[in-house]
């Protein structure tokens, strides 16, 4: 990953630089003393990740975030003041490191960034493969399970959780795989008799629904006992309830 370190304190720069050089997959493309320098560096060097100090002269880190927030850059904030934490999360930052930063805490944030970077750069699965099996149509796609590719049957999916532009698929054995596809496209492959969209980020298999009450679904799944029903999807839920009567 290409990274930029943005901090007005030389000692803080040096610590982050030393930590970064210990991680083989991090490439430091720039070290900036202030947010003004950083704007130009970000435009020219297109980093994947920035380490951004909050309190800097001329322009703060949070002010810089308002300028670059629409760019697809992961941000890890660094600061000596914990009171900025709440404000920082409106920018959907990846992590928040409180100075003095230990290598262990730094590594934890970087591993999180590396995981997200790999998910964002998964090759898009072109078309699912449809096969006839025991007289039934079965649809297969390739997904990622850790570092390996696995072929899964869409009809076997128990639940789908949207994570930006990729999907987390829950399988019958409670396993999880990642599929690089939009929710709208995946929904087209999921048979309506079997699946139900319950909110913007969740599709669930109907046979795991235990009960429906107060705009919530209770399920038989250990990892998702209770799921909220989005207002947009309540009408579809009512149709499903009518079918059951």
Secondary structure, 3 states (H helix, E strand, C coil): CEEEEECCCHHHHHHHHHHHHCCCCCEEEEEECCHHHHHHHHHHHCCCEEEEECCCCCCCHHHHHHHHCCCCCEEEEEECCHHHHHHHHHHCCCEEEECCCCHHHHHHHHHHHHHHHHHHCCCCCCCCEEEEECCEEEEEEEEEECCEEEEEEHHHCCEEEEECCEEEEECCCCCEEEECCCHHHHHHHCCCCCEEEEECCEEEEHHHEEEEECCEEEECCCCCCEEECCHHHHHHHHHHHHHHC
